[in-house]
Amino acid sequence: MKTRRMIKISSASLFIIGLIFLIISKFSDRNREPIESRQDGERHSIAKQGKKEIRSNIEKQSLKISKLNSLIKELKSSHDSYEGSLPPVGQVSEEHLKAKERMKKIQPYYWQKAPEILEEILSEQEEDTTWSKRVETNVKGMLSDELFHGTDYVTTHCGTKLCKVVVRHVNEEAFKTFQAEGSERGPWDGNLHGQKSLLPNGELRTSMYFSQSNDEAPFEEMRVRMLKYVEQL
């Protein structure tokens, strides 16, 4: 009798344990499904975002390549244009030959007559007060550097195409420093001609004539007038 009761109790216990296990298993499955589904969604979202980034990077690189190709074409066009403007190898343009011949004629008189003719050209131009003021401010600022001790600002006069600056040096050393450093730091970014002269008190004076940017016109005019002067001798 006792044995039969124990068997029944054991069977009931096993049934209850099995039922609990089944409930837990189903509950776990239900919880696991949304997690797995969510993980799949996240992986899909990441993959989608990755594709967008890759596509965006490809578009950016394509744009860079397109710009580089345009730049290469532009450079090639400029190079071809420059090449086309040059005379054939071994030949010299007629213009170059004329300029060379002219320079040969005026060379012996150049340093003596250039300042005189440039002064003449400057006097024929209307004064550009804005340019004059800008140059004056630049030169005074440069000379305030201790490096230029012994060199003083004197005057500035600028026309429409040509400008003149005059400075004074206490000795040769100050002149050489100005000549070496001032030529690099001054406002004369175009053609330049300088003249050094000795003053009665032993000091030196430098007069500099220069054009705006790379304007060749005033200096070309100076050479033309000098040639006329030489041919009349």
BELJO-V197426 format. One line per field, one symbol per residue. ss: DSSP state (2 for helix, 1 for strand, 0 for the rest). phi: phi as a letter, one per 40 degrees, with the letter a starting at -180 (. if undefined). burial: I if it has 24 or more other C-alpha atoms within 12 Angstrom, else O. Layout:
BEGIN
ss = ???
phi = ???
burial = ???
END
This chain:
BEGIN
ss = 02222222222222222222222222222222222222222222222222222222222222222222222222222222222220000000022222222222222222222222222222200000222222222222222002220011111111000111111110022222222222222000000111111100000111111110000022222222222222200
phi = .cccccccccccccccccccccccccccccccccccccccccccccccccccccccccccccccccccccccccccccccccdccccddgbbccccccccccccccdcbdcccdcccccccccccccbcccdcccdcccccccccddcdhbbcbaaabccbbbbbbbbbcacccccccccccccbccccbcabbbbbccdcgcbbbbbbabcfbccdcccccccccccccccc
burial = OOOOOOOOOOOOOOOOOOOOOOOOOOOOOOOOOOOOOOOOOOOOOOOOOOOOOOOOOOOOOOOOOOOOOOOOOOOOOOOOOOOOOOOOOOOOOOOOOOOOOIOOOIOOIIOOIIIIIIIOIIOOOOOOOOIIOOIIOOIIOIIOOOOIOIIIIOOIIIIIIIIIIIIIIIIOOIIIIIIOOIIOOIIIOIIIIIIIIOOOOOOIIIIIIIIIOOOOOIIIOIIIIIIOOOOOO
END
